[in-house]
Amino acid sequence: MSACVDKANGVSSAMLDCGKAEVDRWDARLNAAYQTLLHRENGVKRQRLQAEQKAWLRHHLKETRRIAADPDTGSGALMLSQGFELDDITKRTLILEGRVRDSHG
């Protein structure tokens, strides 16, 4: 991502495109890990995983939107929002991938 941002030469829209590509990559990993866990679980454990993921997603989307709409941040709001989004999705993905590894062996 840093190479992409370097090529953007400070142009916000280009930097946002770099961030979107990175978010999309992490989102694919998150979905793969979640689906793997979902297929491994049954009954209450499956329901708990689904509820946990729904709660995380609600919070993730709410915060992403809140940061993007902050009137005190001005034009940097989208950059800050995307930074939160990428950080949050990365953390959640690594948690789920860790569970996949832990439940496999």
N, CA, C and O of each residue as an XYZ file, in Angstrom:
420
protein
N       0.825     -1.187      0.000
C       0.000      0.000      0.000
C       0.870      1.252      0.000
O       0.506      2.255     -0.615
N       2.005      1.209      0.675
C       2.846      2.407      0.750
C       3.349      2.823     -0.629
O       3.483      4.015     -0.905
N       3.629      1.846     -1.497
C       4.061      2.183     -2.856
C       2.934      2.881     -3.614
O       3.176      3.825     -4.366
N       1.727      2.422     -3.416
C       0.567      3.036     -4.065
C       0.384      4.471     -3.571
O       0.155      5.383     -4.366
N       0.486      4.666     -2.262
C       0.323      5.997     -1.685
C       1.435      6.919     -2.167
O       1.189      8.095     -2.434
N       2.651      6.403     -2.280
C       3.762      7.215     -2.791
C       3.476      7.711     -4.209
O       3.763      8.861     -4.542
N       2.914      6.842     -5.032
C       2.583      7.214     -6.414
C       1.444      8.233     -6.472
O       1.301      8.946     -7.465
N       0.638      8.304     -5.416
C      -0.497      9.222     -5.388
C      -0.050     10.677     -5.290
O      -0.829     11.583     -5.583
N       1.190     10.908     -4.883
C       1.746     12.269     -4.795
C       0.863     13.233     -4.006
O       0.715     14.396     -4.383
N       0.280     12.752     -2.919
C      -0.509     13.632     -2.072
C      -1.912     13.918     -2.565
O      -2.633     14.689     -1.931
N      -2.323     13.327     -3.669
C      -3.671     13.532     -4.201
C      -4.638     12.662     -3.396
O      -4.566     11.434     -3.430
N      -5.531     13.316     -2.681
C      -6.432     12.603     -1.762
C      -7.223     11.494     -2.430
O      -7.316     10.390     -1.894
N      -7.793     11.770     -3.590
C      -8.621     10.758     -4.251
C      -7.801      9.535     -4.627
O      -8.289      8.409     -4.533
N      -6.564      9.742     -5.052
C      -5.695      8.615     -5.388
C      -5.310      7.831     -4.135
O      -5.243      6.602     -4.163
N      -5.059      8.543     -3.038
C      -4.733      7.856     -1.784
C      -5.930      7.063     -1.269
O      -5.763      5.972     -0.722
N      -7.133      7.601     -1.438
C      -8.333      6.872     -1.043
C      -8.505      5.614     -1.886
O      -8.960      4.585     -1.386
N      -8.138      5.697     -3.173
C      -8.196      4.509     -4.033
C      -7.235      3.439     -3.525
O      -7.565      2.253     -3.527
N      -6.058      3.853     -3.093
C      -5.081      2.906     -2.521
C      -5.668      2.240     -1.281
O      -5.584      1.024     -1.112
N      -6.258      3.050     -0.428
C      -6.856      2.521      0.794
C      -7.999      1.577      0.509
O      -8.139      0.554      1.179
N      -8.822      1.903     -0.478
C      -9.951      1.035     -0.827
C      -9.456     -0.318     -1.304
O     -10.025     -1.349     -0.943
N      -8.413     -0.328     -2.103
C      -7.853     -1.596     -2.575
C      -7.351     -2.441     -1.403
O      -7.531     -3.658     -1.382
N      -6.726     -1.788     -0.440
C      -6.217     -2.507      0.741
C      -7.371     -3.016      1.605
O      -7.331     -4.151      2.082
N      -8.389     -2.196      1.809
C      -9.572     -2.623      2.563
C     -10.211     -3.824      1.870
O     -10.608     -4.784      2.531
N     -10.310     -3.776      0.551
C     -10.914     -4.887     -0.198
C     -10.129     -6.182     -0.011
O     -10.719     -7.254      0.117
N      -8.793     -6.085      0.006
C      -7.959     -7.285      0.219
C      -8.214     -7.878      1.613
O      -8.381     -9.088      1.764
N      -8.239     -7.001      2.628
C      -8.483     -7.482      3.988
C      -9.901     -8.010      4.142
O     -10.124     -8.978      4.870
N     -10.854     -7.393      3.473
C     -12.239     -7.846      3.541
C     -12.372     -9.260      2.987
O     -13.106    -10.076      3.545
N     -11.681     -9.553      1.910
C     -11.715    -10.905      1.337
C     -11.137    -11.914      2.327
O     -11.683    -13.006      2.486
N     -10.040    -11.560      2.993
C      -9.450    -12.439      3.997
C     -10.395    -12.628      5.177
O     -10.557    -13.742      5.675
N     -11.021    -11.534      5.628
C     -11.959    -11.613      6.740
C     -13.104    -12.555      6.395
O     -13.466    -13.420      7.193
N     -13.667    -12.388      5.217
C     -14.793    -13.225      4.808
C     -14.397    -14.689      4.700
O     -15.174    -15.566      5.078
N     -13.200    -14.968      4.189
C     -12.731    -16.352      4.081
C     -12.585    -16.978      5.466
O     -13.004    -18.116      5.681
N     -11.996    -16.244      6.401
C     -11.821    -16.775      7.754
C     -13.172    -16.988      8.436
O     -13.398    -18.014      9.077
N     -14.059    -16.016      8.292
C     -15.385    -16.131      8.902
C     -16.144    -17.329      8.339
O     -16.738    -18.099      9.093
N     -16.126    -17.487      7.034
C     -16.834    -18.614      6.415
C     -16.247    -19.953      6.865
O     -16.986    -20.912      7.088
N     -14.929    -20.020      6.997
C     -14.296    -21.250      7.474
C     -14.781    -21.581      8.878
O     -15.162    -22.718      9.159
N     -14.764    -20.589      9.753
C     -15.238    -20.806     11.125
C     -16.713    -21.164     11.159
O     -17.130    -22.051     11.903
N     -17.492    -20.475     10.357
C     -18.932    -20.712     10.333
C     -19.244    -22.152      9.935
O     -20.148    -22.772     10.495
N     -18.497    -22.682      8.971
C     -18.733    -24.059      8.516
C     -18.247    -25.093      9.528
O     -18.699    -26.238      9.507
N     -17.343    -24.704     10.401
C     -16.827    -25.622     11.421
C     -17.725    -25.691     12.650
O     -17.701    -26.680     13.383
N     -18.504    -24.661     12.875
C     -19.305    -24.586     14.099
C     -20.730    -25.069     13.878
O     -21.258    -25.021     12.767
N     -21.337    -25.535     14.959
C     -22.733    -25.976     14.947
C     -23.429    -25.434     16.179
O     -22.788    -25.051     17.158
N     -24.737    -25.408     16.114
C     -25.545    -25.087     17.273
C     -25.231    -23.751     17.911
O     -25.140    -22.729     17.230
N     -25.065    -23.767     19.233
C     -24.864    -22.552     20.011
C     -23.568    -21.844     19.617
O     -23.534    -20.616     19.550
N     -22.510    -22.600     19.357
C     -21.238    -21.978     18.974
C     -21.376    -21.221     17.650
O     -20.810    -20.141     17.483
N     -22.113    -21.785     16.735
C     -22.348    -21.114     15.447
C     -23.169    -19.843     15.650
O     -22.855    -18.799     15.077
N     -24.212    -19.930     16.458
C     -25.047    -18.761     16.735
C     -24.238    -17.669     17.434
O     -24.403    -16.485     17.139
N     -23.376    -18.062     18.347
C     -22.540    -17.101     19.062
C     -21.586    -16.396     18.083
O     -21.402    -15.181     18.151
N     -20.991    -17.165     17.187
C     -20.096    -16.585     16.180
C     -20.855    -15.600     15.287
O     -20.356    -14.511     15.004
N     -22.039    -15.972     14.849
C     -22.839    -15.085     14.001
C     -23.207    -13.809     14.735
O     -23.120    -12.723     14.163
N     -23.613    -13.919     15.982
C     -23.981    -12.736     16.770
C     -22.760    -11.840     16.990
O     -22.857    -10.615     16.907
N     -21.634    -12.449     17.267
C     -20.398    -11.683     17.466
C     -20.011    -10.928     16.198
O     -19.637     -9.757     16.257
N     -20.104    -11.602     15.054
C     -19.735    -10.971     13.789
C     -20.702     -9.838     13.442
O     -20.282     -8.785     12.963
N     -21.982    -10.053     13.682
C     -22.980     -9.004     13.415
C     -22.731     -7.790     14.302
O     -22.839     -6.654     13.840
N     -22.403     -8.018     15.558
C     -22.120     -6.911     16.478
C     -20.874     -6.155     16.033
O     -20.851     -4.925     16.043
N     -19.841     -6.895     15.644
C     -18.624     -6.238     15.168
C     -18.939     -5.400     13.919
O     -18.506     -4.253     13.814
N     -19.678     -5.966     12.994
C     -19.989     -5.264     11.749
C     -20.823     -4.009     12.003
O     -20.579     -2.969     11.392
N     -21.798     -4.099     12.896
C     -22.599     -2.910     13.240
C     -21.697     -1.802     13.777
O     -21.792     -0.655     13.341
N     -20.829     -2.141     14.716
C     -19.922     -1.151     15.298
C     -18.963     -0.618     14.233
O     -18.728      0.588     14.157
N     -18.421     -1.498     13.426
C     -17.478     -1.118     12.373
C     -18.104     -0.098     11.416
O     -17.509      0.939     11.124
N     -19.294     -0.402     10.940
C     -19.961      0.500     10.000
C     -20.369      1.811     10.664
O     -20.238      2.877     10.063
N     -20.859      1.740     11.893
C     -21.269      2.947     12.615
C     -20.079      3.881     12.809
O     -20.190      5.079     12.552
N     -18.955      3.355     13.254
C     -17.768      4.176     13.489
C     -17.191      4.730     12.191
O     -16.788      5.891     12.128
N     -17.155      3.898     11.165
C     -16.640      4.350      9.871
C     -17.465      5.529      9.363
O     -16.910      6.524      8.897
N     -18.771      5.418      9.453
C     -19.663      6.499      9.001
C     -19.543      7.728      9.893
O     -19.529      8.858      9.403
N     -19.458      7.506     11.209
C     -19.354      8.626     12.146
C     -18.093      9.440     11.882
O     -18.140     10.670     11.848
N     -16.995      8.775     11.699
C     -15.735      9.473     11.456
C     -15.792     10.217     10.122
O     -15.329     11.354     10.028
N     -16.351      9.592      9.101
C     -16.432     10.219      7.780
C     -17.314     11.461      7.790
O     -17.102     12.387      7.006
N     -18.301     11.478      8.676
C     -19.250     12.591      8.706
C     -18.880     13.680      9.709
O     -19.626     14.648      9.857
N     -17.765     13.550     10.391
C     -17.377     14.516     11.420
C     -17.136     15.888     10.795
O     -16.187     16.054     10.028
N     -17.973     16.869     11.109
C     -17.836     18.195     10.497
C     -16.579     18.942     10.969
O     -16.116     19.860     10.292
N     -16.036     18.558     12.108
C     -14.843     19.229     12.623
C     -13.558     18.784     11.940
O     -12.515     19.418     12.097
N     -13.630     17.707     11.191
C     -12.445     17.162     10.541
C     -12.283     17.689      9.115
O     -11.191     17.634      8.551
N     -13.356     18.191      8.544
C     -13.290     18.744      7.197
C     -12.979     17.698      6.148
O     -13.474     16.573      6.213
N     -12.157     18.073      5.180
C     -11.885     17.189      4.051
C     -11.059     15.968      4.439
O     -11.006     14.992      3.690
N     -10.423     16.014      5.587
C      -9.645     14.857      6.039
C     -10.491     13.750      6.632
O      -9.975     12.680      6.957
N     -11.791     13.994      6.777
C     -12.673     13.012      7.410
C     -12.675     11.677      6.671
O     -12.669     10.621      7.304
N     -12.682     11.713      5.348
C     -12.692     10.461      4.596
C     -11.399      9.681      4.791
O     -11.415      8.454      4.884
N     -10.277     10.400      4.853
C      -8.992      9.739      5.081
C      -8.963      9.102      6.477
O      -8.522      7.964      6.638
N      -9.432      9.839      7.471
C      -9.467      9.301      8.833
C     -10.419      8.112      8.933
O     -10.114      7.117      9.590
N     -11.555      8.220      8.287
C     -12.531      7.140      8.297
C     -11.945      5.886      7.667
O     -12.097      4.784      8.195
N     -11.286      6.060      6.553
C     -10.694      4.917      5.875
C      -9.553      4.312      6.706
O      -9.366      3.095      6.722
N      -8.803      5.164      7.386
C      -7.749      4.665      8.268
C      -8.325      3.802      9.381
O      -7.791      2.736      9.686
N      -9.426      4.268      9.994
C     -10.108      3.467     11.016
C     -10.594      2.161     10.413
O     -10.391      1.090     10.985
N     -11.238      2.255      9.254
C     -11.805      1.068      8.606
C     -10.729      0.018      8.360
O     -10.924     -1.161      8.655
N      -9.610      0.446      7.826
C      -8.528     -0.496      7.527
C      -7.955     -1.100      8.806
O      -7.728     -2.308      8.875
N      -7.724     -0.275      9.807
C      -7.190     -0.776     11.074
C      -8.157     -1.762     11.724
O      -7.742     -2.817     12.204
N      -9.426     -1.424     11.740
C     -10.437     -2.260     12.386
C     -10.618     -3.583     11.660
O     -10.711     -4.633     12.296
N     -10.670     -3.541     10.341
C     -10.876     -4.778      9.579
C      -9.632     -5.666      9.653
O      -9.739     -6.892      9.644
N      -8.459     -5.044      9.727
C      -7.223     -5.821      9.869
C      -7.226     -6.561     11.207
O      -6.939     -7.757     11.260
N      -7.547     -5.853     12.276
C      -7.586     -6.481     13.607
C      -8.589     -7.627     13.651
O      -8.274     -8.707     14.151
N      -9.791     -7.402     13.133
C     -10.827     -8.439     13.163
C     -10.414     -9.643     12.324
O     -10.646    -10.786     12.717
N      -9.804     -9.389     11.174
C      -9.352    -10.477     10.310
C      -8.311    -11.321     11.023
O      -8.391    -12.549     10.999
N      -7.344    -10.688     11.651
C      -6.288    -11.431     12.342
C      -6.847    -12.256     13.503
O      -6.363    -13.354     13.776
N      -7.861    -11.728     14.182
C      -8.524    -12.494     15.243
C      -9.184    -13.740     14.671
O      -9.002    -14.840     15.191
N      -9.948    -13.565     13.599
C     -10.643    -14.706     13.000
C      -9.663    -15.706     12.407
O      -9.858    -16.913     12.549
N      -8.621    -15.232     11.750
C      -7.619    -16.148     11.195
C      -6.914    -16.923     12.307
O      -6.586    -18.097     12.136
N      -6.682    -16.270     13.439
C      -6.097    -16.961     14.585
C      -7.007    -18.079     15.078
O      -6.538    -19.162     15.429
N      -8.289    -17.816     15.102
C      -9.250    -18.844     15.519
C      -9.273    -20.005     14.536
O      -9.398    -21.163     14.934
N      -9.152    -19.690     13.256
C      -9.115    -20.749     12.253
C      -7.904    -21.654     12.520
O      -8.029    -22.879     12.512
N      -6.746    -21.055     12.752
C      -5.537    -21.837     13.032
C      -5.693    -22.642     14.323
O      -5.353    -23.824     14.381
N      -6.218    -21.972     15.362
C      -6.347    -22.645     16.663
C      -7.345    -23.794     16.634
O      -7.161    -24.796     17.325
N      -8.388    -23.656     15.846
C      -9.418    -24.703     15.807
C      -9.069    -25.815     14.826
O      -9.743    -26.844     14.787
N      -8.036    -25.615     14.045
C      -7.659    -26.617     13.039
C      -6.820    -27.730     13.626
O      -6.954    -28.891     13.241
N      -5.956    -27.375     14.558
C      -5.022    -28.396     15.043
C      -5.144    -28.744     16.423
O      -4.400    -29.592     16.914
